[in-house]
Amino acid sequence: MVIIPAIDLKNGQCVRLVQGDFKRVTVYSENPVEIARLWQEQGAERIHIVDLDGSLAGVPRNGDVIRNIVNAVGAPVQVGGGVRDMKTIETYIEMGVEWVILGTMAMKDRNFIKEACNHFRNRVILGIDANAGKIAIQGWTEQTSASAVAVAKSYEGYGLAAIIYTDIARDGMEAGVNTEATKTLAEAVDIPVIASGGVSDMSDIERILEIETFGITGVIIGKALYTGAISLKDAISRVKNV
């Protein structure tokens, strides 16, 4: 299992939101590139980046910052937020992004997801962001009635690299990972699952390790790293010593 530090971008800054609420934002750095370098120095083997402005606009808004991060670090980068067409995917892949995350489009255009997976096999990650098991889209501003598990199962066989499952209610809250829901989704599909949302301390890492065998290949950590509740070095060391 891989520990994946998160960098959320808003107006070119590194921020964290609470439960995806754009009105509840904390700025942690005005230089996201420095943050990316810091995570790499501490052993990060992958970095998770979300263009928050892009997720609302439907098109990338922090592309230059993302390019600078990719150029500054050697660790592979996965990027989501505002990816709604093939040109955007191509642009990110060409600039050196390893995986592109698609979320909203999974609920709007199945053929687009299929085309993206065909063109960029094992380079596309499906982002499933759920509240009480139901998917939310458009930067979490639009709630749907679609079941996270049902949607995940419907994309079996497409050639996805992974699914990122985020519990919105816990994101940015340091309230603990929803391991039960994450395990349920991982058991339902053959696609690798990356856990996200609510990691508060090392006990959450231990809880995720307990369900790793069900297909959990990574965990994204955001706020807990920025507040110092978790040491990235310690978290990486723990999962490597399983």
BELFEN-V75232 format. One line per field, one symbol per residue. ss: DSSP state (H for helix, E for strand, L for the rest). psi: psi as a letter, one per 20 degrees, with the letter a starting at -180 (. if undefined). A space follows every 10 residues. Layout:
BEGIN
ss: ???
psi: ???
END
This chain:
BEGIN
ss: LEEEEEEEEE LLEEEEEELL EEEEEEEEEL LHHHHHHHHH HLLLLEEEEE EHHHHHHLLL LLHHHHHHHH HHLLLEEEEE LLLLLHHHHH HHHHHLLLEE EELHHHHHLH HHHHHHHHHL LLLEEEEEEE ELLEEEELLL LEEEEEEHHH HHHHLLLLLL LEEEEEEHHH LLLLLLLLHH HHHHHHHHLL LLEEEELLLL LHHHHHHHHH LHHHLEEEEE ELHHHHHLLL LHHHHHHHHH LL
psi: qppoqqoppp kjqorprokj oiimqpphqj nhghgggghg hjjpiqpppp ngghhghjqq ikhhggghgg hhqiqqpppr njojrhgggg ggghijpgpp ppfghhihnh hggggghhhm pjipppoooq okipqqalkj ioprjppggg gghijqjikq hrpoopoghi pjiljqqnhg hgggghhirj pqppqqojph ahhhgghhhh jhijjoirpp pehhhhijhp pggggghghi k.
END
